């Protein structure tokens, strides 16, 4: 009897433990979404056969741990450790996806972090060598429970965002083998629990002493294989908890702070392959726990201190490739270190005078002369600029506040234009200039039968080129306040907008036909012809062949949201007033959504244009390697760069006019979402509907009265709720409180994922 009772108790406790640790459905959905966003890596193939049991899944490259049904640890490792450095560094990565090495162009680091942030108990995150690419987003602060993060051997670039320092529980950070640059974020010393910081094999540069202070809690600091220069900061010798320090393979110079060797807990010190100089103190003191030292391949001279002698059984010291008098067989002659340290050819006879200080008078004269030349250059540049500005009429510029911009690899800057144009457009023809005769031939001299649309931005004609390509031609009338040169610059900017969900601009034509005294130019924009109807007509379709189920609507909406997100953030300056309407969304033969009428505000006269005054963000022009770049202080997306005064003025003008319209796109997209929910006819009432019936989304019964029956018959409850929620947010009265398109896109993709799993 006692045995039976014990057995029953054991079973009860076992089942209780199982249910307590069974993964929550919401957590499972997040993991499924992560797998999708990582583009189904083969390491996660075994998830398919696990049913509902995701907790405590383990394989050599994957581990998931849960507590009380919530994921606390997620580890996914791609290639094995011996493959990582060779594979990543063999690529010519410049900020754009590389087939077979990175995830595709559809990957979004922003979206991945947003998804992971829903694992609210996540303490350990390790995503190693998975082809992840892009800058670390500011929203990384949402992973507020993180204690350990390892994103090593991916393709992260840009700077570590300042919000990273808000992860107060962080203990270990590993970003090895990426393309991060700029500097550490300010406030990193406030991470009082941080014990490990590993940033090996990245693109950090600049003086190491200019980097922000590091927390005293650090035990391991790895900064090797970067491009740090200058002297090793004395403050590194005050990190009293440090046990391992690796500054190898940089361009550090000057003398080593002796305190590095005597840190109380230091066991490993690697300074090889730098440009460190001078003599090590003969009475150098080494910590009792110091077991391995590597100062090889530097410019040290003199004798080796006794505490670095290899005669000590408990300490390994490497010092080959210097000019140290000990073991001359593996050392350079002293002249080598002197010449390398000074960076010039040195006469050995004059070395005895090398310690003398240069004449201060000469130094002052050189400095004053340099300043005078610089002032004259600036003055000349200002005079030239004023003349060029006055020579061409343009809209007055509004003041723009200064803000700093994150640094990027020079390779990214120099190749941004060409790579940006290739983004998702391998099959799209190159933009070209059409002759007016070509367009007349394509439309039978613009015959009335070819007119397929007319609106506030002009008439639209359907045509066919000589090679059989179907085209749509939009005729615009543009004020002559823009010179032909200025107008061509605007068209050039518009032509660079290439995305798989945008109707492709194939070319343009500027016609001079008409009265000579006309105050306007005729501009013809030539687009690809998308022949499968527009979204509004499909929503209103009555035949069964035109019925758009819920999953179809989500797919179309997601495509449009991707396009608008690209227009807002994929180019600089962004395009924000894009006339978002359901009848401007077309479907091609594959059912893929294509947005038309985007970006016309830069050339069309009748689209309202407003200047930015107090928008709450600060922007600046930054001169980088001869290119003028408009940057946003918080983040920067580089697709195209222009140089030259006229182009810079144009970018600033467009930027100021359009930033104010960011909210318009979100608000207008809300109406497209609304039409998708309730049908085109009901949503056409717009303001009346918003005021009287939006509250009807509140309960299940009320939804049945308002939502399109086709939607109700084909959607899951949770998927519908997600879209209703984001739709309401698009109509918030305060424009600053509305969601970004990044958030809108995330909700659409999440709703589609929920629907697919329903």
N, C-alpha and C positions, 0 to 999 in steps of 0.2 A: 504493500500500500504506500509506504514511504517512498519507494522507488518510483511508483507511478506518479505521485504528487510532484516529486522532483523533476521528472521528465516533462510533465505538463507545464510546470513553472519555467523550465528551460525553453520549451517551445514558445510560450507566451512572450518571454523576454526577447527571444530571437526575432519573432514577428514584429514586436514593438520596435526593435532596433531597425528592422528593414523599412517599416513605414515611416519612421522618423527621418531616415536618411534617403528615402525615395525622392528623386528629383521633382521639383515643382514643374507643372506644365509650362509656365511662363519661362522658366530657365531652360527647359528643353528647346523651346521655340527659338530662344536666343542662340543656342548652340547650333541649331539647324541653319539659322541665318548666317552665323559666322562661317560655317562650312561653305555656304553659297558665296559669300563675299570673298572668301579665299579661293574661289573658283574650283571647289571640289578637289583638294589635294589628295593624292593617292593614299597618304598616311591616314586619312579619315574614312577610307572605303569601308572599314569594318563597322562603322557606326550604323550602316544600313541594316545590319542584321541583329542589332542589339535591342530592338523593341523600345520599351520605355525606360530601360535601365541604362542611363548615361553615367551615373555616379560611379566612381572608382573604376572607370574604364582605363585600361592600361595596356600599352604595347611599348616596344623599345623606343618609339618616337612620339608617343602620345600618352598623356596622363590627365585625368580629370578627377578632382576630389571635391566632395560636397560635405556640408555640415547643415543638418536640419533641412535638407532638401534644397539648399542653395549652393551654387558653385563657388568654391573658394580657391580653386587652383585649376588653371588651364595651361597645359604645355603641349605644343606641337612643334616638332623639329623636322625640317626638310632633309637636307643632305647631311651625310655623316660629317663629323668634325674635320677629318683629314681632307675633305673636298671643299670646304667652305671658302677659305681665302682665295684659292686658285680660281674657283668658279666665279666669284663675285668680281675680283679685280681683273679678270680677263676681258671684261666687257668694256665698251666705250660709252658708258652711261652718262648722259648729259641732262637728265631730268625728264626723259620720256620713256615709255615702255619699250622693252626689247623682247622680241619673240623668243620663247623658250627659256628666258632668264627671269623676266619680271611677270607679274600679273598683267592682264590686258589693260587697255586704255579705259575700260569701263570701271576699273577698280577705283575706289575712293577711300583714302585714308580717313577722311572725315567721317564717312558712313561707318567704317569699321569701328572706330573709337566710339561713335554714338551707340552702336549695337552692343559693344562690350560694356558700356556704362550701365546697361540694364542688368548686368550681373553685379548687383549692388554689394555682394559680400566677397567679391573677387579680391584676393590678397596676393596671389602669385599668377603672373602672366608671362608666358614664355612662347614667343612666336619666332622661331629661328629659321633663317634661310628658306623663306616661303615665297620670295619674289615680291614682297610688299614694297611699294614705292610711293614716293610723295613726301611732302613736308609733314612734320609732326603738328597736328592742329592744336589750337588753343584749348579746345574742349577736352584735352587729355586730363584736365583737372577733374572731370566728372568721375574718373576712376579713383575716387577718394579713399577707398579702402586698401589700395595697393601697398604692398610691402616689398615686393620683388618684381622687377620688370626686366625682361630680356628680349630685345628686338634685334639681336645681333645678326650680322651677315644678311641684311636685306638691302634695299636701295632707298633708304631715307636720306633726304637732302635738306638744305636750308639750316636754320638755327633751331636750337631747343627753345620752345616758346616760354615766355616768362611765367605763364600759368602753371608750368611744370613744378615750380617750387611750392605750389599749394598742396601738393601730395604729402601731407605732413607725416604720414606713417612710413614713408619710403625707407627701406634699409639697404637695398641693393639695386643698382642701375647698371645695365650692360647694353651698350649701343655699339659694340665692336663691329668693324667691317661694314660701315655704311659710308655715306658721303656728306655727313654733317659738317657744317663750317661755322663761321662767325665766332661767337664766344659763348661761354657758359651763361645761363640766365642770372641776372642780379637776384640776390636773395637765396642762392643755393646754400649759403652758410647757415640759413635758418632751418635747414633739414637736419634737425638735431639727432635723428635716429639713423641717418645715412652712414653706413659702414663700408660699402663697396661702391666705387665709381670707376667704371671701365669704359673708356672711349677710344680704344686702340683702333688704328687703321681707319681713320676718317680723313677729313679735309680741313681740320681746324688750323688756323694760322694766326699770325700776329705775335706780339710779345707775350710770353707766358706771364710776365709780371702785371700785364694789363687785365688779366682775367679776374673775375670777382673772387672774393675770399671763399675758401672751402670750409666745411664744418669740421670742428675739432674731433668729431666722433669718427672720422674716417680711419679705417683699418687698412684698406686696400685701395690704391690709386694707380690706375694704368692709363697713361696718355701717350703711349708709344706709337710710332708710324703715323705722325701728323706732320705739320709744318710749323710748329712753334719755334719762335726765335727769341733772342734776348737772353738775359741771365735767368738762372733758376731763382725764383723769389726766396728771400730769406724766411718769409712766413711759412714756407713748406717745412723748414726746420723746426717749426713750433707746433706741428701736428703731433702731439705727444702720444697719440694712440696708434700712429701709423706703424704697420708691420711690413707692408710691401709697397714699394714705389718703383714704377717703371716709366722713365722718360726717354727711352732709347729711340733712335731713328727719327730725330727731329733736327733742328738747326740751332740748338741752344749754344750760347757762347759765354765767355767770361769764366769766372772762377766758381767753384762749387761751394756753397755755404757749408762750412765744416760741421755745423750742427746736424746735417742730414745723417752723418755717420754715427752720431752718438744718441739718436733718438732712443728712448728707453726700451721700446718694443720692436724696433726695426730688425727684420730678419733677411730681407731681400731688397737690394738696391741695384737697379740697372740703368746706367747712363751711357751705354755704348752708342757709337755712331752719331755723335754730335760734333760740335766745334768748341768744346770746352778747353780752356787754356790755363796757364799758370802752374805754379808749383803747389803740390799738396803739402800742408804744414807737417814739418818733421815730427811734431808732437801731437799729431792728429789722434783724437780719442774715438774709439769705436765702441758701440753698444755691446753689451755682453751677449745679446741674442743674435747679432749680425752674423749670418751664416753664408751669404752669397753676395758678392760685389762684382759688377762688371763695368769697368771704366775704359774698356778697349776702344780703339779707333776714335781717339780724340786728339788733342794737341797738348797734353800735359808734358811738363819738363821736370827736371830735378830728380831727386831720389824718392823711392817709394817709402811711405811711412811704415814704421814697424808693425802697426796694428793691421796693415794690409798685406803682410808677408804671408806667402803660401806655406811657410813653415808651420803655421798654426793648423792643428789637426781639425779644428772645428769650424774652419772658415775657408771658402773657395773664392779666390780673387782672380779676375781676368783683366789684364792691362796691356795686352799686345796692341801694336799699331799706334803708339804714342812716341814720345822722345824721352822716356824715362831712362835714367842711367842704369837701372837694374835690368839684367837680361838684355843686353844690347842686340842680341841676335834677332829678336822680334820687335825691334824699335826702329823708328826713323832717326836720321841725324837731327841734331838740334835745330839746324837751319830750316828744316822742313816745317817744324812747328812754329818757328818765328814768322816765316813768310806766310804760312796759312793763317796765322792769327791776325796779322796786319793786313792781309788781303792784297799786298803789293810785293814786287820784287825788292829784296833787301840786300844791300851790300853788307857782308858779314863784318867788315871793318867798322861800319858805322853803327853796329848793334849796341855798342857801349853807350851811345848817345841817345838811344831810343827812349830812355826814360825822361828826357828833358821835355818840358812843356812847350807847346808851340807859342809863337809870339802872339799875345792877345790882341795887339793892334791889328795884325793881319786878319785875325778872326773876325773882329768887329767890322772891318772894311768889307770883307766878303759878305757878311750878313746884311749890312746896310745896302750894298750894291744889289743883292738879290731881292730885297724888299722893294727897292726903287724900280727895278725891272718889272716886278710883279704888279706894282701899282700902275705903271704905264700900260701894261698889257690889259689890265682890267678896264682902265679908262678908255682905251681904244676899242675894246669889245663893246662897252656900253654905248659909245658913239655910233658904232656900226649898227648895233641892235636898234637904236632909236630911229635911225634912218630907214631901216628895212621895215620896221613896224609902221612908220608913217606912210610908207609907199603903197600899202595895200589896206583898203577899208576892211574892218572886221568888227565883230561885236566886242564891246568892252569886256575885259577880263575882270573877274571878281577875285578878291584876295583869298588866298588859300594858305592855311596854317602849315607850318613846318612839322614834319614828323620823320623819324628815322625809319630806315628800311632794312630788313634783314638781308644779309649778304648771301650771294649764291655763287656757285662755281663759275669760273670764267667760261668754261666750255658751255655751260647752260646759256650764258648771255649771248655768245657768238653764234649759237646754232638755234636759238629760240624761234626765229622767224620760219626757217625752213621746216623744222620739226612741227611747229604749231600748225602749219598749213597741211601737213600730212596726217594730222590727228583724225583718224577715222575716215579718211577721204581717199583711200588708195584707188578707188574706182572712179573718182570724180575728175572731170577734165579741168585743165588749168584755166583760170580766168583769163579772158582775152577781150580785146576791143573789137566790136562789130562795126561794120560800115552801115550807113543808113540804107544803102541799096540792098544789102543782105536782108535787113529786117523787112523792107518792102516786099522783096521776093518771097520771104517766108510767110507773109500775111496777106498776099495778093493785094499789095498796096494798102494795107490796113483796112480791108473790106469790112463792112458792117457785120458780115456773117462770122468774122473771126473775133468779134468783141465778146468776151465771156464774163466781164465784170467791170464795175465802175464804182468808185468810192471817193472818200476824202483825199486819198493819196493818188488819184488819177485812174486812168482807164487801163484795163488788162486785156491783152489780145492773145489768142492762141495761134501758134504758127508751127512751121516745120522747116528745118534747115535743109540745105541741098543734100546733106548726107542722110536725111531721113530722121534726124533727131527731133523729137517733139519739144517745143519750148513755149514758155509763157512770157510775154513782154509787158512790162509795166511802164506806162508813159507818165513821166513826172514833169511838172513845170517848176523850175528852180530859179530863184531870184539871181540877178546878175550882180548882186552885192558880193557874190563869190566869183573871183576870177576863174578862168578855165583851169589854171594851175591849182588853185585852192580846191576847186570842185573835184579835180582828178585825185587830189590827196584824200578827200573824203570818200570817194569811190574806192580808192585803194584800201582804206581801212575796212570798208564794208565787204570788200572782196575777200578779206582774210578770215571772215567768219565761216569756218568749215566745220560742220558737225553732222553726224549721220542722221540726226533728227531735225535738221534745218533744210528747207528747200534750197537747193544749191544755186548760188548766183554764178552763172556761166560766163557772164561778161556784161559789157555796157556799150552804149553809144551816146555821144554828145552831139546833137544836131544843131547846125547853125542856120537851118532853113527858117524862113519867116522874115518879118520886117526888120531892117537894120536898127531901127530905133526901139525895138522891143526891149522891155526891161527884164526879160527872163530868158533862160536857156531851156531847151528841150532835152531831157535826159531819158534814155530808154534802158531799163534794167532787164537783162535777159536771164530767165531762170529755167531750170529743168521743169518739164511739165509732169505733174503728178496726177495720174488719171483715174484714181479709184474713189473719188468723191471726198467731201469734207465731213468733219466730225459732226457738225450740227445737223446736216441732212441725214446722216446715218442714225443719229439719235431720234430724229423725227420720222424715220422710215417705218412704213406700215407692213411691208412684205416680210415673210419669215426669213427670206434670204438676207435681209438688212438688219435683223435683230442683233443688237450688241449686248451680249451677256456681261455680267459684272466683271469677270476676269478679262474680257476684251477691253472694257472701259479702263480698267486699271493699267493694262499694258499700254494703251494709247496715252493715258495721262502721264504715266511714268516717262514715256519717251519725250513728251513735250516738256515735262519738268527738267529732264536732263538737258534739253536744249536751252531752256531759259537759265538754268544754273550755269551752263557754259557761257552764255551771254553776259551774265552778271560777274562771274569770277574767273572765267578761263581766258579773258582778254583784258588788257589794260589800255585806256580806261574802259570800263564795262559799258554794255548797252542795256539800258534799264527801261526805256519806254518802248515796248515792243508790240503794242496793239493786240494784246492777247484776247482773242475771241474764238469761240468754237468753230466759226466758219473760216477761220484762218489756219485751221489744222486740217491737213490733207493726209490721205492714206495712199501709199503706193501699192503696187501689185502684190507685195508680200504682207500687206496689212501693217506696215511700219509707219508710225506717225511722223509727219513732216510739218514743221511750223513755217508759215510764210509771213510776209510783211514785217519782218523783224529789222530793227536797226535803221528804219527809214528816217528817224528823227534827225539824223546828222545831215540830211540833204533836203528833206521835204519841208516846204515853207509852212504848211497848214497844221503841222503837229506842234502842239503847245510845248515851248521850251522855256525852262526856268533856270535861273542861276542859283547856285548853292550859296547860302549865306552862313547860317548856323546849323549845320547838319549833325554836329556831335562827333564827327571824326576829323582827323587831321591828315592831310596828304602833302606830298612834296615831290619835286623833281629831283632826281639824283643823277649825277653825271658819272657814268661807269664806262671806262674804256672807249670813250668816244660816242657812246649811245645815250640818248636821253630816255629815261625810264620814269614813268609815273608809278609811284608806289603807294601802297596803303600801309600805315604804321603797324597794323596787327598782323597782316599776312600779305604775301605778294604772289601773284600767278603770272608767269612770264610766257607770253605767246608771241607778241611782236614788239619790235623796238623801232623807233625812227630817230634819225639824227638830222640836224639842221634846224635853224631858227624857226622857219615857217611851220615845219611839222610839229615842233614843240609847242608853238602857240596854238596850233590846231588841236592838239591833244588836250591842252589845258582848257580850251574853250569847250570842247565836247564833254570833257570830264565835268566841268562846272555845270553845264546845262543838264546833264543827265543824272547826276547823283541824286537829285531831288526826286526823281521819278522811280526810285527803287520800290517805293511802297505801291505805286500804281500797278506794277506787274503782279505783285502778290494779291492785291485787291481784285484785279481783273481775273486772275487765275481762280480766285474763289468762286466767281460766277461760272467758270467752266466746270469746276467741281460740282457746283450746284446743279447745273444742267445735267451732269452725269448722274446725279442722284434722283432728280425729280422729273427729268425730261425737258426738252428744249422749250416746249410751249409754256410750261409753268414757270420756268426760270426767266422767261422773257419779261416778266413783270418786274423783275429786279427789285428796286427799292420797296415797292409795295409788298412783294413777297418777303423781303427781309424783315420788314416791320411787323407784319401780321402773322406770318407762318413759320418763321425760323424756330420759334419755341416748340413747334410741333414735332421736332426731332427728339424731344425729351423722353417720351415713353414709347413702348412697343406698339400700342394701339394707335397712337398718333402718327407714328412713322408709316404705318400701313396706309393711312389716308393720304400721305404726301409723297412718299417715295415711289418711283416708277415701278409698276408691277413686275417688269422684266428683271429689275434689280432685286426685288424681294424674292423672286423665284430662283435666282441663281447665285445669291451671296450668302456668306456665313454671317452670323450675328456680330462676331468680333471684328471681322474685316470691315463691315459696314460702319460699325461704331468708330473705328479708327479714322475713316474718311470723314464722317460727320464731325468728329472732333477737330480735325485740321481745317475743315471748311469754315467752321465757326471762327477759328482763330484768324483766318484770312480777312474777316470782316470786322475785326476789333477797331474801335473808333480811333484810338491812338496808333498812328502808323508805326511808331517805334516799337510797339508791343506786338506787332504782327510777326509771324514766323519768317525766317529766311527761306529761300528756295531750297537750300540744303535740307532744312527741316521738313519742308513740304515733300521733297523727293524721298526722304527717309520714311515718312509715314506712308507714302504710296507703295514703296517697295515692301515695307513691313506688312501692309494690308494685303498685298499680292501673295506674300509668303504664307500668311495666315489662311488666305483663301485656298492656296494650293494644298495646304495640309488638312483642310477641313474634311 
